[in-house]
């Protein structure tokens, strides 16, 4: 798996900029569903993850995209692998 880091500059709310960036990367699955499942987003807190998913759903509905499978949203500790593994 290839990891890329993306830094966004936002003049308004960062969550809005992230949601817009994500919506530009929606893919269709083999079953025809709209998905962001190919992406992982690292957020500082669980609440930030909930806010992102809520904003993403709201913006998708406003743009007439309907339901979208969300990206994997994790906190930074998910990226740390203990030495004994």
PyMOL Python script that loads the backbone (N, CA, C, O; Angstrom):
from pymol import cmd

cmd.read_pdbstr("""\
ATOM      1  N   UNK A   1       0.844  -1.170   0.000  1.00  0.00           N
ATOM      2  CA  UNK A   1       0.000   0.000   0.000  1.00  0.00           C
ATOM      3  C   UNK A   1       0.890   1.233   0.000  1.00  0.00           C
ATOM      4  O   UNK A   1       1.827   1.343   0.790  1.00  0.00           O
ATOM      5  N   UNK A   2       0.586   2.137  -0.880  1.00  0.00           N
ATOM      6  CA  UNK A   2       1.344   3.383  -0.978  1.00  0.00           C
ATOM      7  C   UNK A   2       0.644   4.458  -0.164  1.00  0.00           C
ATOM      8  O   UNK A   2      -0.555   4.685  -0.324  1.00  0.00           O
ATOM      9  N   UNK A   3       1.397   5.121   0.713  1.00  0.00           N
ATOM     10  CA  UNK A   3       0.846   6.193   1.527  1.00  0.00           C
ATOM     11  C   UNK A   3       1.294   7.536   0.972  1.00  0.00           C
ATOM     12  O   UNK A   3       2.469   7.727   0.658  1.00  0.00           O
ATOM     13  N   UNK A   4       0.372   8.446   0.855  1.00  0.00           N
ATOM     14  CA  UNK A   4       0.672   9.817   0.454  1.00  0.00           C
ATOM     15  C   UNK A   4       0.123  10.751   1.509  1.00  0.00           C
ATOM     16  O   UNK A   4      -0.958  10.531   2.056  1.00  0.00           O
ATOM     17  N   UNK A   5       0.873  11.786   1.785  1.00  0.00           N
ATOM     18  CA  UNK A   5       0.406  12.801   2.729  1.00  0.00           C
ATOM     19  C   UNK A   5      -0.011  14.017   1.927  1.00  0.00           C
ATOM     20  O   UNK A   5       0.706  14.454   1.026  1.00  0.00           O
ATOM     21  N   UNK A   6      -1.165  14.559   2.253  1.00  0.00           N
ATOM     22  CA  UNK A   6      -1.684  15.741   1.577  1.00  0.00           C
ATOM     23  C   UNK A   6      -1.939  16.807   2.625  1.00  0.00           C
ATOM     24  O   UNK A   6      -2.598  16.544   3.631  1.00  0.00           O
ATOM     25  N   UNK A   7      -1.432  17.990   2.403  1.00  0.00           N
ATOM     26  CA  UNK A   7      -1.670  19.122   3.296  1.00  0.00           C
ATOM     27  C   UNK A   7      -2.568  20.118   2.570  1.00  0.00           C
ATOM     28  O   UNK A   7      -2.274  20.531   1.448  1.00  0.00           O
ATOM     29  N   UNK A   8      -3.654  20.495   3.213  1.00  0.00           N
ATOM     30  CA  UNK A   8      -4.617  21.412   2.614  1.00  0.00           C
ATOM     31  C   UNK A   8      -4.545  22.770   3.298  1.00  0.00           C
ATOM     32  O   UNK A   8      -4.372  22.863   4.514  1.00  0.00           O
ATOM     33  N   UNK A   9      -4.679  23.808   2.502  1.00  0.00           N
ATOM     34  CA  UNK A   9      -4.792  25.155   3.052  1.00  0.00           C
ATOM     35  C   UNK A   9      -6.264  25.531   2.989  1.00  0.00           C
ATOM     36  O   UNK A   9      -6.906  25.402   1.948  1.00  0.00           O
ATOM     37  N   UNK A  10      -6.778  25.988   4.093  1.00  0.00           N
ATOM     38  CA  UNK A  10      -8.197  26.337   4.137  1.00  0.00           C
ATOM     39  C   UNK A  10      -8.368  27.769   4.605  1.00  0.00           C
ATOM     40  O   UNK A  10      -7.799  28.179   5.617  1.00  0.00           O
ATOM     41  N   UNK A  11      -9.157  28.523   3.860  1.00  0.00           N
ATOM     42  CA  UNK A  11      -9.447  29.893   4.282  1.00  0.00           C
ATOM     43  C   UNK A  11     -10.641  29.908   5.238  1.00  0.00           C
ATOM     44  O   UNK A  11     -10.845  30.876   5.972  1.00  0.00           O
ATOM     45  N   UNK A  12     -11.421  28.841   5.224  1.00  0.00           N
ATOM     46  CA  UNK A  12     -12.575  28.713   6.117  1.00  0.00           C
ATOM     47  C   UNK A  12     -12.344  27.551   7.066  1.00  0.00           C
ATOM     48  O   UNK A  12     -11.239  27.362   7.574  1.00  0.00           O
ATOM     49  N   UNK A  13     -13.388  26.779   7.300  1.00  0.00           N
ATOM     50  CA  UNK A  13     -13.271  25.629   8.184  1.00  0.00           C
ATOM     51  C   UNK A  13     -12.488  24.519   7.484  1.00  0.00           C
ATOM     52  O   UNK A  13     -12.748  24.205   6.322  1.00  0.00           O
ATOM     53  N   UNK A  14     -11.545  23.939   8.186  1.00  0.00           N
ATOM     54  CA  UNK A  14     -10.728  22.877   7.609  1.00  0.00           C
ATOM     55  C   UNK A  14     -11.572  21.660   7.253  1.00  0.00           C
ATOM     56  O   UNK A  14     -11.325  21.020   6.231  1.00  0.00           O
ATOM     57  N   UNK A  15     -12.553  21.332   8.068  1.00  0.00           N
ATOM     58  CA  UNK A  15     -13.390  20.166   7.797  1.00  0.00           C
ATOM     59  C   UNK A  15     -14.119  20.325   6.461  1.00  0.00           C
ATOM     60  O   UNK A  15     -14.335  19.338   5.758  1.00  0.00           O
ATOM     61  N   UNK A  16     -14.495  21.538   6.108  1.00  0.00           N
ATOM     62  CA  UNK A  16     -15.155  21.797   4.825  1.00  0.00           C
ATOM     63  C   UNK A  16     -14.183  21.571   3.673  1.00  0.00           C
ATOM     64  O   UNK A  16     -14.550  20.979   2.658  1.00  0.00           O
ATOM     65  N   UNK A  17     -12.944  22.039   3.823  1.00  0.00           N
ATOM     66  CA  UNK A  17     -11.936  21.855   2.782  1.00  0.00           C
ATOM     67  C   UNK A  17     -11.605  20.376   2.593  1.00  0.00           C
ATOM     68  O   UNK A  17     -11.435  19.916   1.464  1.00  0.00           O
ATOM     69  N   UNK A  18     -11.513  19.637   3.687  1.00  0.00           N
ATOM     70  CA  UNK A  18     -11.221  18.201   3.603  1.00  0.00           C
ATOM     71  C   UNK A  18     -12.371  17.474   2.921  1.00  0.00           C
ATOM     72  O   UNK A  18     -12.136  16.618   2.068  1.00  0.00           O
ATOM     73  N   UNK A  19     -13.599  17.795   3.277  1.00  0.00           N
ATOM     74  CA  UNK A  19     -14.764  17.148   2.661  1.00  0.00           C
ATOM     75  C   UNK A  19     -14.804  17.429   1.156  1.00  0.00           C
ATOM     76  O   UNK A  19     -15.082  16.524   0.368  1.00  0.00           O
ATOM     77  N   UNK A  20     -14.533  18.659   0.753  1.00  0.00           N
ATOM     78  CA  UNK A  20     -14.506  18.995  -0.678  1.00  0.00           C
ATOM     79  C   UNK A  20     -13.409  18.214  -1.400  1.00  0.00           C
ATOM     80  O   UNK A  20     -13.621  17.705  -2.500  1.00  0.00           O
ATOM     81  N   UNK A  21     -12.233  18.125  -0.769  1.00  0.00           N
ATOM     82  CA  UNK A  21     -11.111  17.389  -1.365  1.00  0.00           C
ATOM     83  C   UNK A  21     -11.482  15.917  -1.525  1.00  0.00           C
ATOM     84  O   UNK A  21     -11.195  15.307  -2.556  1.00  0.00           O
ATOM     85  N   UNK A  22     -12.113  15.355  -0.512  1.00  0.00           N
ATOM     86  CA  UNK A  22     -12.506  13.949  -0.576  1.00  0.00           C
ATOM     87  C   UNK A  22     -13.566  13.710  -1.647  1.00  0.00           C
ATOM     88  O   UNK A  22     -13.472  12.740  -2.399  1.00  0.00           O
ATOM     89  N   UNK A  23     -14.568  14.576  -1.726  1.00  0.00           N
ATOM     90  CA  UNK A  23     -15.636  14.395  -2.707  1.00  0.00           C
ATOM     91  C   UNK A  23     -15.103  14.425  -4.141  1.00  0.00           C
ATOM     92  O   UNK A  23     -15.709  13.835  -5.036  1.00  0.00           O
ATOM     93  N   UNK A  24     -13.994  15.095  -4.362  1.00  0.00           N
ATOM     94  CA  UNK A  24     -13.387  15.124  -5.699  1.00  0.00           C
ATOM     95  C   UNK A  24     -12.701  13.803  -6.027  1.00  0.00           C
ATOM     96  O   UNK A  24     -12.276  13.601  -7.165  1.00  0.00           O
ATOM     97  N   UNK A  25     -12.585  12.904  -5.057  1.00  0.00           N
ATOM     98  CA  UNK A  25     -11.881  11.640  -5.254  1.00  0.00           C
ATOM     99  C   UNK A  25     -12.783  10.410  -5.121  1.00  0.00           C
ATOM    100  O   UNK A  25     -12.289   9.303  -4.905  1.00  0.00           O
ATOM    101  N   UNK A  26     -14.077  10.594  -5.245  1.00  0.00           N
ATOM    102  CA  UNK A  26     -15.030   9.486  -5.156  1.00  0.00           C
ATOM    103  C   UNK A  26     -14.836   8.556  -6.352  1.00  0.00           C
ATOM    104  O   UNK A  26     -14.687   9.000  -7.490  1.00  0.00           O
ATOM    105  N   UNK A  27     -14.841   7.259  -6.064  1.00  0.00           N
ATOM    106  CA  UNK A  27     -14.731   6.243  -7.117  1.00  0.00           C
ATOM    107  C   UNK A  27     -15.977   5.378  -7.112  1.00  0.00           C
ATOM    108  O   UNK A  27     -16.658   5.248  -6.095  1.00  0.00           O
ATOM    109  N   UNK A  28     -16.266   4.789  -8.263  1.00  0.00           N
ATOM    110  CA  UNK A  28     -17.349   3.814  -8.360  1.00  0.00           C
ATOM    111  C   UNK A  28     -16.766   2.430  -8.101  1.00  0.00           C
ATOM    112  O   UNK A  28     -15.724   2.076  -8.652  1.00  0.00           O
ATOM    113  N   UNK A  29     -17.444   1.649  -7.260  1.00  0.00           N
ATOM    114  CA  UNK A  29     -17.019   0.274  -7.011  1.00  0.00           C
ATOM    115  C   UNK A  29     -17.538  -0.621  -8.143  1.00  0.00           C
ATOM    116  O   UNK A  29     -18.322  -0.182  -8.984  1.00  0.00           O
ATOM    117  N   UNK A  30     -17.094  -1.864  -8.149  1.00  0.00           N
ATOM    118  CA  UNK A  30     -17.556  -2.818  -9.161  1.00  0.00           C
ATOM    119  C   UNK A  30     -19.066  -3.021  -9.084  1.00  0.00           C
ATOM    120  O   UNK A  30     -19.711  -3.320 -10.089  1.00  0.00           O
ATOM    121  N   UNK A  31     -19.620  -2.857  -7.897  1.00  0.00           N
ATOM    122  CA  UNK A  31     -21.068  -3.013  -7.710  1.00  0.00           C
ATOM    123  C   UNK A  31     -21.843  -1.751  -8.055  1.00  0.00           C
ATOM    124  O   UNK A  31     -23.073  -1.755  -8.015  1.00  0.00           O
ATOM    125  N   UNK A  32     -21.152  -0.682  -8.389  1.00  0.00           N
ATOM    126  CA  UNK A  32     -21.810   0.562  -8.766  1.00  0.00           C
ATOM    127  C   UNK A  32     -22.002   1.562  -7.646  1.00  0.00           C
ATOM    128  O   UNK A  32     -22.622   2.605  -7.852  1.00  0.00           O
ATOM    129  N   UNK A  33     -21.483   1.265  -6.456  1.00  0.00           N
ATOM    130  CA  UNK A  33     -21.616   2.196  -5.329  1.00  0.00           C
ATOM    131  C   UNK A  33     -20.548   3.285  -5.413  1.00  0.00           C
ATOM    132  O   UNK A  33     -19.456   3.064  -5.935  1.00  0.00           O
ATOM    133  N   UNK A  34     -20.878   4.443  -4.898  1.00  0.00           N
ATOM    134  CA  UNK A  34     -19.902   5.536  -4.787  1.00  0.00           C
ATOM    135  C   UNK A  34     -19.099   5.304  -3.511  1.00  0.00           C
ATOM    136  O   UNK A  34     -19.679   5.044  -2.457  1.00  0.00           O
ATOM    137  N   UNK A  35     -17.766   5.396  -3.592  1.00  0.00           N
ATOM    138  CA  UNK A  35     -16.958   5.023  -2.436  1.00  0.00           C
ATOM    139  C   UNK A  35     -15.703   5.878  -2.294  1.00  0.00           C
ATOM    140  O   UNK A  35     -15.099   6.318  -3.273  1.00  0.00           O
ATOM    141  N   UNK A  36     -15.345   6.091  -1.044  1.00  0.00           N
ATOM    142  CA  UNK A  36     -14.058   6.672  -0.677  1.00  0.00           C
ATOM    143  C   UNK A  36     -13.254   5.654   0.124  1.00  0.00           C
ATOM    144  O   UNK A  36     -12.297   6.011   0.810  1.00  0.00           O
ATOM    145  N   UNK A  37     -13.645   4.393   0.035  1.00  0.00           N
ATOM    146  CA  UNK A  37     -13.023   3.325   0.795  1.00  0.00           C
ATOM    147  C   UNK A  37     -11.562   3.097   0.466  1.00  0.00           C
ATOM    148  O   UNK A  37     -10.861   2.425   1.223  1.00  0.00           O
ATOM    149  N   UNK A  38     -11.085   3.638  -0.644  1.00  0.00           N
ATOM    150  CA  UNK A  38      -9.685   3.500  -1.023  1.00  0.00           C
ATOM    151  C   UNK A  38      -8.790   4.498  -0.288  1.00  0.00           C
ATOM    152  O   UNK A  38      -7.570   4.477  -0.451  1.00  0.00           O
ATOM    153  N   UNK A  39      -9.392   5.367   0.517  1.00  0.00           N
ATOM    154  CA  UNK A  39      -8.646   6.403   1.231  1.00  0.00           C
ATOM    155  C   UNK A  39      -8.698   6.195   2.742  1.00  0.00           C
ATOM    156  O   UNK A  39      -9.657   5.639   3.277  1.00  0.00           O
ATOM    157  N   UNK A  40      -7.648   6.652   3.411  1.00  0.00           N
ATOM    158  CA  UNK A  40      -7.608   6.670   4.870  1.00  0.00           C
ATOM    159  C   UNK A  40      -7.323   8.108   5.295  1.00  0.00           C
ATOM    160  O   UNK A  40      -6.416   8.752   4.767  1.00  0.00           O
ATOM    161  N   UNK A  41      -8.097   8.601   6.244  1.00  0.00           N
ATOM    162  CA  UNK A  41      -7.936   9.958   6.749  1.00  0.00           C
ATOM    163  C   UNK A  41      -7.556   9.866   8.223  1.00  0.00           C
ATOM    164  O   UNK A  41      -8.229   9.193   9.003  1.00  0.00           O
ATOM    165  N   UNK A  42      -6.480  10.543   8.598  1.00  0.00           N
ATOM    166  CA  UNK A  42      -6.043  10.566   9.989  1.00  0.00           C
ATOM    167  C   UNK A  42      -6.539  11.861  10.619  1.00  0.00           C
ATOM    168  O   UNK A  42      -6.241  12.956  10.144  1.00  0.00           O
ATOM    169  N   UNK A  43      -7.303  11.713  11.699  1.00  0.00           N
ATOM    170  CA  UNK A  43      -7.854  12.866  12.414  1.00  0.00           C
ATOM    171  C   UNK A  43      -7.357  12.837  13.858  1.00  0.00           C
ATOM    172  O   UNK A  43      -7.019  11.769  14.367  1.00  0.00           O
ATOM    173  N   UNK A  44      -7.306  13.988  14.524  1.00  0.00           N
ATOM    174  CA  UNK A  44      -6.743  14.023  15.878  1.00  0.00           C
ATOM    175  C   UNK A  44      -7.605  13.370  16.957  1.00  0.00           C
ATOM    176  O   UNK A  44      -7.074  12.843  17.934  1.00  0.00           O
ATOM    177  N   UNK A  45      -8.928  13.398  16.792  1.00  0.00           N
ATOM    178  CA  UNK A  45      -9.815  12.858  17.821  1.00  0.00           C
ATOM    179  C   UNK A  45     -10.982  12.124  17.169  1.00  0.00           C
ATOM    180  O   UNK A  45     -11.252  12.290  15.980  1.00  0.00           O
ATOM    181  N   UNK A  46     -11.668  11.310  17.968  1.00  0.00           N
ATOM    182  CA  UNK A  46     -12.856  10.614  17.465  1.00  0.00           C
ATOM    183  C   UNK A  46     -13.933  11.618  17.071  1.00  0.00           C
ATOM    184  O   UNK A  46     -14.636  11.411  16.081  1.00  0.00           O
ATOM    185  N   UNK A  47     -14.071  12.693  17.824  1.00  0.00           N
ATOM    186  CA  UNK A  47     -15.063  13.723  17.501  1.00  0.00           C
ATOM    187  C   UNK A  47     -14.752  14.368  16.149  1.00  0.00           C
ATOM    188  O   UNK A  47     -15.669  14.655  15.379  1.00  0.00           O
ATOM    189  N   UNK A  48     -13.479  14.595  15.855  1.00  0.00           N
ATOM    190  CA  UNK A  48     -13.103  15.156  14.557  1.00  0.00           C
ATOM    191  C   UNK A  48     -13.513  14.205  13.430  1.00  0.00           C
ATOM    192  O   UNK A  48     -13.938  14.651  12.364  1.00  0.00           O
ATOM    193  N   UNK A  49     -13.387  12.910  13.662  1.00  0.00           N
ATOM    194  CA  UNK A  49     -13.819  11.922  12.677  1.00  0.00           C
ATOM    195  C   UNK A  49     -15.315  11.968  12.445  1.00  0.00           C
ATOM    196  O   UNK A  49     -15.775  11.894  11.305  1.00  0.00           O
ATOM    197  N   UNK A  50     -16.080  12.091  13.526  1.00  0.00           N
ATOM    198  CA  UNK A  50     -17.543  12.195  13.399  1.00  0.00           C
ATOM    199  C   UNK A  50     -17.923  13.463  12.641  1.00  0.00           C
ATOM    200  O   UNK A  50     -18.799  13.436  11.777  1.00  0.00           O
ATOM    201  N   UNK A  51     -17.268  14.564  12.963  1.00  0.00           N
ATOM    202  CA  UNK A  51     -17.554  15.824  12.271  1.00  0.00           C
ATOM    203  C   UNK A  51     -17.243  15.715  10.781  1.00  0.00           C
ATOM    204  O   UNK A  51     -17.992  16.228   9.950  1.00  0.00           O
ATOM    205  N   UNK A  52     -16.144  15.052  10.442  1.00  0.00           N
ATOM    206  CA  UNK A  52     -15.775  14.886   9.040  1.00  0.00           C
ATOM    207  C   UNK A  52     -16.814  14.037   8.308  1.00  0.00           C
ATOM    208  O   UNK A  52     -17.259  14.406   7.221  1.00  0.00           O
ATOM    209  N   UNK A  53     -17.200  12.913   8.890  1.00  0.00           N
ATOM    210  CA  UNK A  53     -18.196  12.050   8.236  1.00  0.00           C
ATOM    211  C   UNK A  53     -19.534  12.779   8.077  1.00  0.00           C
ATOM    212  O   UNK A  53     -20.194  12.636   7.048  1.00  0.00           O
ATOM    213  N   UNK A  54     -19.936  13.554   9.079  1.00  0.00           N
ATOM    214  CA  UNK A  54     -21.177  14.317   8.999  1.00  0.00           C
ATOM    215  C   UNK A  54     -21.096  15.360   7.879  1.00  0.00           C
ATOM    216  O   UNK A  54     -22.014  15.477   7.067  1.00  0.00           O
ATOM    217  N   UNK A  55     -20.008  16.108   7.841  1.00  0.00           N
ATOM    218  CA  UNK A  55     -19.839  17.144   6.814  1.00  0.00           C
ATOM    219  C   UNK A  55     -19.777  16.529   5.428  1.00  0.00           C
ATOM    220  O   UNK A  55     -20.334  17.078   4.477  1.00  0.00           O
ATOM    221  N   UNK A  56     -19.111  15.407   5.308  1.00  0.00           N
ATOM    222  CA  UNK A  56     -19.009  14.706   4.030  1.00  0.00           C
ATOM    223  C   UNK A  56     -20.399  14.270   3.546  1.00  0.00           C
ATOM    224  O   UNK A  56     -20.730  14.448   2.374  1.00  0.00           O
ATOM    225  N   UNK A  57     -21.200  13.706   4.436  1.00  0.00           N
ATOM    226  CA  UNK A  57     -22.553  13.282   4.071  1.00  0.00           C
ATOM    227  C   UNK A  57     -23.412  14.482   3.679  1.00  0.00           C
ATOM    228  O   UNK A  57     -24.172  14.418   2.713  1.00  0.00           O
ATOM    229  N   UNK A  58     -23.290  15.570   4.428  1.00  0.00           N
ATOM    230  CA  UNK A  58     -24.067  16.784   4.150  1.00  0.00           C
ATOM    231  C   UNK A  58     -23.710  17.367   2.788  1.00  0.00           C
ATOM    232  O   UNK A  58     -24.596  17.716   2.008  1.00  0.00           O
ATOM    233  N   UNK A  59     -22.413  17.473   2.501  1.00  0.00           N
ATOM    234  CA  UNK A  59     -21.970  18.038   1.226  1.00  0.00           C
ATOM    235  C   UNK A  59     -22.344  17.124   0.052  1.00  0.00           C
ATOM    236  O   UNK A  59     -22.708  17.609  -1.019  1.00  0.00           O
ATOM    237  N   UNK A  60     -22.256  15.815   0.252  1.00  0.00           N
ATOM    238  CA  UNK A  60     -22.633  14.878  -0.810  1.00  0.00           C
ATOM    239  C   UNK A  60     -24.114  15.030  -1.137  1.00  0.00           C
ATOM    240  O   UNK A  60     -24.495  15.019  -2.308  1.00  0.00           O
ATOM    241  N   UNK A  61     -24.949  15.170  -0.113  1.00  0.00           N
ATOM    242  CA  UNK A  61     -26.387  15.348  -0.327  1.00  0.00           C
ATOM    243  C   UNK A  61     -26.671  16.667  -1.037  1.00  0.00           C
ATOM    244  O   UNK A  61     -27.532  16.721  -1.916  1.00  0.00           O
ATOM    245  N   UNK A  62     -25.959  17.730  -0.668  1.00  0.00           N
ATOM    246  CA  UNK A  62     -26.154  19.038  -1.300  1.00  0.00           C
ATOM    247  C   UNK A  62     -25.799  18.997  -2.779  1.00  0.00           C
ATOM    248  O   UNK A  62     -26.402  19.701  -3.588  1.00  0.00           O
ATOM    249  N   UNK A  63     -24.813  18.165  -3.131  1.00  0.00           N
ATOM    250  CA  UNK A  63     -24.375  18.073  -4.528  1.00  0.00           C
ATOM    251  C   UNK A  63     -25.142  17.003  -5.298  1.00  0.00           C
ATOM    252  O   UNK A  63     -24.829  16.725  -6.455  1.00  0.00           O
ATOM    253  N   UNK A  64     -26.144  16.404  -4.658  1.00  0.00           N
ATOM    254  CA  UNK A  64     -26.960  15.412  -5.332  1.00  0.00           C
ATOM    255  C   UNK A  64     -26.269  14.083  -5.571  1.00  0.00           C
ATOM    256  O   UNK A  64     -26.653  13.338  -6.473  1.00  0.00           O
ATOM    257  N   UNK A  65     -25.265  13.778  -4.785  1.00  0.00           N
ATOM    258  CA  UNK A  65     -24.513  12.541  -4.976  1.00  0.00           C
ATOM    259  C   UNK A  65     -25.112  11.370  -4.212  1.00  0.00           C
ATOM    260  O   UNK A  65     -24.705  10.231  -4.438  1.00  0.00           O
ATOM    261  N   UNK A  66     -26.048  11.606  -3.330  1.00  0.00           N
ATOM    262  CA  UNK A  66     -26.646  10.518  -2.561  1.00  0.00           C
ATOM    263  C   UNK A  66     -25.661   9.939  -1.570  1.00  0.00           C
ATOM    264  O   UNK A  66     -24.773  10.638  -1.082  1.00  0.00           O
ATOM    265  N   UNK A  67     -25.819   8.653  -1.273  1.00  0.00           N
ATOM    266  CA  UNK A  67     -24.951   8.001  -0.300  1.00  0.00           C
ATOM    267  C   UNK A  67     -23.579   7.685  -0.855  1.00  0.00           C
ATOM    268  O   UNK A  67     -23.442   7.252  -1.999  1.00  0.00           O
ATOM    269  N   UNK A  68     -22.572   7.902  -0.040  1.00  0.00           N
ATOM    270  CA  UNK A  68     -21.190   7.591  -0.404  1.00  0.00           C
ATOM    271  C   UNK A  68     -20.584   6.790   0.737  1.00  0.00           C
ATOM    272  O   UNK A  68     -20.715   7.161   1.904  1.00  0.00           O
ATOM    273  N   UNK A  69     -19.923   5.692   0.397  1.00  0.00           N
ATOM    274  CA  UNK A  69     -19.210   4.938   1.421  1.00  0.00           C
ATOM    275  C   UNK A  69     -18.032   5.783   1.887  1.00  0.00           C
ATOM    276  O   UNK A  69     -17.242   6.235   1.057  1.00  0.00           O
ATOM    277  N   UNK A  70     -17.891   6.007   3.185  1.00  0.00           N
ATOM    278  CA  UNK A  70     -16.870   6.932   3.686  1.00  0.00           C
ATOM    279  C   UNK A  70     -15.461   6.335   3.623  1.00  0.00           C
ATOM    280  O   UNK A  70     -15.292   5.127   3.460  1.00  0.00           O
ATOM    281  N   UNK A  71     -14.460   7.200   3.754  1.00  0.00           N
ATOM    282  CA  UNK A  71     -13.088   6.693   3.836  1.00  0.00           C
ATOM    283  C   UNK A  71     -12.853   6.063   5.206  1.00  0.00           C
ATOM    284  O   UNK A  71     -13.672   6.203   6.115  1.00  0.00           O
ATOM    285  N   UNK A  72     -11.742   5.380   5.339  1.00  0.00           N
ATOM    286  CA  UNK A  72     -11.366   4.870   6.662  1.00  0.00           C
ATOM    287  C   UNK A  72     -10.845   6.064   7.451  1.00  0.00           C
ATOM    288  O   UNK A  72      -9.883   6.709   7.034  1.00  0.00           O
ATOM    289  N   UNK A  73     -11.461   6.358   8.568  1.00  0.00           N
ATOM    290  CA  UNK A  73     -11.078   7.491   9.408  1.00  0.00           C
ATOM    291  C   UNK A  73     -10.471   6.936  10.689  1.00  0.00           C
ATOM    292  O   UNK A  73     -11.132   6.216  11.437  1.00  0.00           O
ATOM    293  N   UNK A  74      -9.199   7.277  10.939  1.00  0.00           N
ATOM    294  CA  UNK A  74      -8.477   6.749  12.103  1.00  0.00           C
ATOM    295  C   UNK A  74      -7.804   7.878  12.866  1.00  0.00           C
ATOM    296  O   UNK A  74      -7.640   8.991  12.366  1.00  0.00           O
ATOM    297  N   UNK A  75      -7.424   7.554  14.088  1.00  0.00           N
ATOM    298  CA  UNK A  75      -6.642   8.480  14.896  1.00  0.00           C
ATOM    299  C   UNK A  75      -5.161   8.113  14.769  1.00  0.00           C
ATOM    300  O   UNK A  75      -4.843   6.992  14.371  1.00  0.00           O
ATOM    301  N   UNK A  76      -4.261   9.025  15.095  1.00  0.00           N
ATOM    302  CA  UNK A  76      -2.831   8.783  14.873  1.00  0.00           C
ATOM    303  C   UNK A  76      -2.279   7.507  15.507  1.00  0.00           C
ATOM    304  O   UNK A  76      -1.353   6.909  14.959  1.00  0.00           O
ATOM    305  N   UNK A  77      -2.821   7.078  16.642  1.00  0.00           N
ATOM    306  CA  UNK A  77      -2.260   5.894  17.279  1.00  0.00           C
ATOM    307  C   UNK A  77      -2.459   4.629  16.439  1.00  0.00           C
ATOM    308  O   UNK A  77      -1.790   3.626  16.688  1.00  0.00           O
ATOM    309  N   UNK A  78      -3.341   4.648  15.471  1.00  0.00           N
ATOM    310  CA  UNK A  78      -3.532   3.504  14.575  1.00  0.00           C
ATOM    311  C   UNK A  78      -2.339   3.317  13.643  1.00  0.00           C
ATOM    312  O   UNK A  78      -2.173   2.250  13.051  1.00  0.00           O
ATOM    313  N   UNK A  79      -1.518   4.340  13.514  1.00  0.00           N
ATOM    314  CA  UNK A  79      -0.364   4.266  12.611  1.00  0.00           C
ATOM    315  C   UNK A  79       0.885   3.723  13.319  1.00  0.00           C
ATOM    316  O   UNK A  79       1.889   3.420  12.674  1.00  0.00           O
ATOM    317  N   UNK A  80       0.815   3.604  14.631  1.00  0.00           N
ATOM    318  CA  UNK A  80       1.959   3.144  15.393  1.00  0.00           C
ATOM    319  C   UNK A  80       1.860   1.629  15.596  1.00  0.00           C
ATOM    320  O   UNK A  80       0.860   1.120  16.101  1.00  0.00           O
ATOM    321  N   UNK A  81       2.901   0.936  15.197  1.00  0.00           N
ATOM    322  CA  UNK A  81       2.932  -0.516  15.348  1.00  0.00           C
ATOM    323  C   UNK A  81       3.914  -0.848  16.480  1.00  0.00           C
ATOM    324  O   UNK A  81       5.079  -0.458  16.408  1.00  0.00           O
ATOM    325  N   UNK A  82       3.470  -1.553  17.514  1.00  0.00           N
ATOM    326  CA  UNK A  82       4.385  -1.922  18.583  1.00  0.00           C
ATOM    327  C   UNK A  82       5.551  -2.760  18.067  1.00  0.00           C
ATOM    328  O   UNK A  82       5.401  -3.511  17.103  1.00  0.00           O
ATOM    329  N   UNK A  83       6.697  -2.635  18.701  1.00  0.00           N
ATOM    330  CA  UNK A  83       7.908  -3.329  18.259  1.00  0.00           C
ATOM    331  C   UNK A  83       7.772  -4.831  18.329  1.00  0.00           C
ATOM    332  O   UNK A  83       8.469  -5.529  17.592  1.00  0.00           O
ATOM    333  N   UNK A  84       6.911  -5.366  19.175  1.00  0.00           N
ATOM    334  CA  UNK A  84       6.782  -6.806  19.321  1.00  0.00           C
ATOM    335  C   UNK A  84       5.911  -7.449  18.243  1.00  0.00           C
ATOM    336  O   UNK A  84       5.744  -8.669  18.242  1.00  0.00           O
ATOM    337  N   UNK A  85       5.358  -6.666  17.336  1.00  0.00           N
ATOM    338  CA  UNK A  85       4.531  -7.233  16.246  1.00  0.00           C
ATOM    339  C   UNK A  85       5.351  -7.407  15.005  1.00  0.00           C
ATOM    340  O   UNK A  85       4.838  -7.867  13.985  1.00  0.00           O
TER     341      UNK A  85
END
""", "prot")
cmd.dss("prot")
cmd.show_as("cartoon", "prot")
cmd.util.cbc("prot")
cmd.orient("prot")
